[in-house]
Amino acid sequence: KRLCWTEAGYLGVVPGESRLDDEVWLLKGGKMPMVLRKVDEGTYELVGDSYIHGVMNGEKFEEGR
């Protein structure tokens, strides 16, 4: 695991194999943010789960409604 800062300014913990161009996604129905890596246009692979402070209790899903 390693620490990260998201582009939006959130502090987080992501898998150790995460790369700078990976993305943190909030997937509907998920329990925690996931780190995804773009493989092709419209295709992603799962890198792993993450902890992003400030988005762990559904706060961002509530904003998107």
Secondary structure, 3 states (H helix, E strand, C coil): CEEEECCCCCEEEECCCCCCCCEEECCCCCCCCEEEEEEECCEEEEEEECEECCCCCCHHHHHCC
